[in-house]
């Protein structure tokens, strides 16, 4: 069993049972709760009230019990269970697609969509930070590997400040196949690498997928299937940006280009 402890993460997981971005259908039954409460302060009491208003059960527990179940709590812990992939899933976005095919079928004739593909991003802190940027810059979907990706749902939820409750995501066993499906549906695929083309020289305004690699960079097969490689010119003394920072910059550029079209 996993528990979410950050106030922002708990709030967003409770709110995601309302009307998430893009009016996705929601059914949170069995995905969250109960909310465990031990001597809550004013902020925690607000979240208890929110949970009750959303039909989420609130269990009063002793501090020692909460310490045992959810170390690092601040008087509250939200139990996360059920949902697609259970608590091991990288995020539990309400109403997200079950597969890339379902996402593509829902696009219809929409000319622009933004997808983030994560290739072996195993650090849950990086994964959570990327989800937060995906939420802020309007990414429509996050695709990650079924294996060799971040699995710590509580850390992801806390690091993403609750964005994991809103950003649709799917896990695919074969990212190369997922990229091919996107290309067949009008997406341009751009990998991220420091030796690529300066990002503002690329057209990220239409249907676009951005591929981010882990510590070892993009895998060879994925890189070969990219339409272009996007680089972020830097002038620092260390060799590269953290992957979550780089993802945020690339997502911002895609959002900027859409705004001026």
N, C-alpha and C positions, 0 to 999 in steps of 0.2 A: 504494500500500500504506500502511496506517495502523498505528501502534504505540501501545499503551497503556503508560505508564511509571509511574504511581503505584502504590505497593505495595498499597494497599487495593483499587484498581481491578483490578490484576492478580489478586489473591487471589480477589476475588468472581467474576471471569470464569472462573477455574479451578474454583471451587466450584460455579458454576452448572451444571456438568456432572454434579452429584450430584442432590440432591433439592430443587429450588427451592420457594418458598412456594406453598402450595395444591396441592402434588404435581402440578405441570404436567408433562406428558411432555417428555423432554429428548432431543435429539440434537445434540451439539455437534460432530459430525464436520465438518471443513472450516470451522468458524467461528473457531477460535482456534489459534494456534501457527504456527511454533515460538516458543518462549521463548528470546530472545537473552540471553546472560549474558556479562558481562565483569568479571572480578575482583570477584565479589559478596561483600558483607559478610554477617554472621550472619543478618540478616532476609532478605536476598536468597537466601541458601542454603536457608532454609526454604521459600521459594517455588519454588526449583528442585526440591526434594524433592517438593513438592505437585504440581508439573507432571508429574514422572515418574510419580507414583502415579496420576495421572489419564490417563496415556497420551498426554500432550502432549510432543512432541519438544523437546529442549533443545539449542540450538546454542551452542557456545563461540565468541565473537568477540572481536576486539581492541577496546580502548577507543575508538580512533580510528574504527573501523567503526561502533560503536554510537553515537558522537557524530554521525556523518554521518546515520545512519538515524533516530535518535530523540533529538534534543537535549533536555536536561533529564532524562535518565535517571539512575537511581541504581544503575547496574550491571546493570539488567534492563530489557527491553522485550518486551512480548507482541505478536506480530503478530496483527492482527485482519483476517480476510478471510472471504469467503463469507457465508452467512446471508441472511436476507431483506433485500433492499435493499443488500447489501454494506456496505462500510465507510462509505458516505455516509449510511446510516440513522442516525437520531438515537440509537438505542440498539440493542443486540443481545440482548434478553431471550430466554432459552432457552424454547422451547416456547410462545411467545406466539401469539395468533390472527393469521391472515392478513388479516382484515377485520373490520369492526364486526359484520357478519352472523354470522360464526363465533363471535365473543365472545357475542353475544346467544343464539345457539343453545345454547351451553354453560351458560347461566345456569339454564335450566329454570324451575322455579317459585320460585327463590330470591327472597325479598322485599326484600332490601337488597343493593345493589352501589354502588360509588363509582367514578365515572369523572372524569378530568381532561381537559378539552379545551383545547388550546393554540393560540391564534389568532395566528400570526405572531410567535412567540417565537424571534427569530433569534440571540440571544446564547447561545453554547454554555455559558457559565458559568451563566446564569440557567436554561437548560434542565436542566443537570446538577443544580443545586441543587433544582429542582422535583422531579426524579426521586428525589432523596434523601428529600424529604418524602413523596412518594407511597409510597415503600417503608416509611417509618417509620409512616405513618398508614393503611396498608392499602388504598391505591387499587388497584382491580382492573384498570384499564386507563388508558393515556394515549393520546389521539387528537390528532394534529397534522396540519397541512397537508402535502401532498406537496411543495409549493413554499413558499418564503418561511418556512422554519423552520430551526432550528439543524442543521448538518450535520457539525460537527467531532467525530467519534466519540472520538478520544483525549482532547480537552478535556472532553467530556461525561462520559466514564467517570471521569476524574480528579476533576472537580468533584463528581460524584455519589458519590464514595468507593466506586465499584463497584456502586451501586444500578442502574445501567443494565443490568447483567447479569441483574437479577431482575424488574424492573417490565415487564409486558407492554405493548407499544405497537403502534399501527398508524398508518400514514400514509394520509390520505384526500384525494382531489383536491377534494372538495366537503364542507366542514364543515357547511353547512346541511343537506345530505342526511343526514349522520351524525347530526345533532341530531334530525332528523325520525324516523329509525329508532329512536333511543333513546326518543323520546316515544311512539312506537307500541308500545313494549315496557315501558311503565309508568314511565319515568324522568321526574323533574321536573328542569328545566334552569334553573340559576341562573348568571347572568353576574356578574362582579365589576366594580364601579364605585363610586367614592367618593361618588356621589350616590344610592345605593340605600338599601334598608332595612337596619337594623342586623342583622348576620348572625345573632345569637342569637335574633332574632325570627322567623327562618325555620325551617321544618322540613326538616332535612337528613338525617333518619334513615332514610328508605326508599331506593328506587332514585333516586340523585341523580347529576347531572352538573354539574360546575362549569367554567365557561368563563372562561379568563384571556386578556386581550388584551395586545398588545405595547405599544410606546411610544405609539402613537396610540390605544390603548384598543380596545374591542371594535368589530368591524366592524358596520355598520348592520344588515345582514341577519341576522347572528347575534343581535344584541341584540334585534331585533324578535321572535325566536323563543324568547326566554327566558321562563320562567314567572315569574321574579322577578329582581331585581337585589340582590346582597348587597354591603353596605358594611362596612368596618372603621373604626369611629369612632377618630379620632386627635386628638392635641392638640399635635402638633409644629409647627414653624415652616416646614418645607418642605411641598410640596403633596401628596405621596403616598409610599406605600411602594414599595420595589423589588418587582417582580412575583414574584420567587421567595419573598420574605418574606411577601407577601400570600397566595400560594398555600399556604404552610405554615400560616398562621393559619386559613384557611378549611378546609383539610383537618383540622386539629386540632379545629375546632368540629364538623365532621361526625362525627369519631371520638368526641368527647365525647357528642354527642347519642345516638349508637348505644349508648354504654356505660350511659346512664341509662334507656333505654327498657325 
